[in-house]
């Protein structure tokens, strides 16, 4: 079963929302980066919540037959990167998110409206 990047985006956003990730943002980076189609950025308020968000995204990806290329930074719980190929997910601890400000760094990429992807 092959899943396209827009369907995978919905799975990722819903998984993050299910673990109460905050300020979920999706950036369409197809025209500004060769790395991925979308970046998803969100945060949790504790290392434990960051870990739960990461675990849920990885689990839902696997359930849907998506290969998780790698997960980096999970040990620290401050900034975790999940590489799903077409989508790169950044799960931050809330204090780290403000510091790195990826939304500003990738401001050339249009935001995707994710409100319809969550309950």
N, C-alpha and C positions, 0 to 999 in steps of 0.2 A: 504494500500500500504506500503510495507516494502522497505526501501532503505538501501543499504549496505554502509559501511564506505567509500569505495573508491568513490562511487557516491556522497555521502555527502561531501567528501573532495572537489570535483569539484565545488559543489554548494557554499560552504563556500569561496573558493579561488576566484571564479568569483564575488560573492557578495562583498567581500573586495576590489577587483580590481575595481569594478563598482563605488565605492566611493573613488577611488584613494588612497587606502592604499599603503604604501611604504614598500619595502623589504619584501614581503610576503614569508615566509618560512614555509614548512610543514616538520615535523619530524615524521618518522614512529617509534612509541614507543612501538609497539606490543611485542617486545622481551625484552624491558628494563623496562616496567611499566605495572602494572595491571590496571591503571587508565583509559586508553583509547587506541585506535588504532593509533590515530594521534594527534599531537599538531600542531596547526597553530599559527604562530607568525607574527604580522605585526604592523605597527605604522601609526599614523596620526600626523600632525604638529600643531594641536590645539585641545582643548577640544571639540570644536564643530565638527571637523572632526572625532575624535575618536567616538563621539556619533553617527554620521551618519553611520560610518562603522559598529558599533554594531547593530544599528537599521536595517540596510540592511541585515546583516547576520541572525538576529533573524527573520525578515520578510520572507526571502527566505527559511529558515528552516521550518517555519510554513506553507508556501505555499506548500512545498513538504512533508508535513505530519510528520515532525520530531519534537518530543517534546523537548522543551528547558527546561532542568532540572533547571538551574538557571543562573542568570546574576549577577555578583558581581563587585562592584567598579564603576558602571556607574555614580554615583553622582559626583565623583571626576574628572573623565575624564583623569586620569593619567595611570591607568592600569585596564582594564576591562577583566574579565574572563567570557567566555560564555561556559557553560557545555551543550554539545549536546549528551552526552552519549559516543558514540564511538569516538567523536572528542571534544577536549578541545581547545578553541580559546582564545588567549591572544592578546588583542588589546591595545597597549601602546601609550602614548604620546611619541614623539621621544626622549625627554630627559630621560624618565624613562627606555626606552628599553635598552639603553647603560648601565645604572646603574645595572639593574637586569641580563642582558646578559644570558637569558635562553638557547640560542643556545649552549653556552659553558657548562652550567649546564647539559644539555641533549646531550652532544657531542657523547655519545655512540650510539645514535639513528641515523640511516641513514636519510639523507635528501631526500625528494621526489621532483622530477623535476616538478614544477608547471607551467612552461612556456607554456605548451600546454593547460592549463586550463583557460587561459585568452585570451581576444581578441587581 
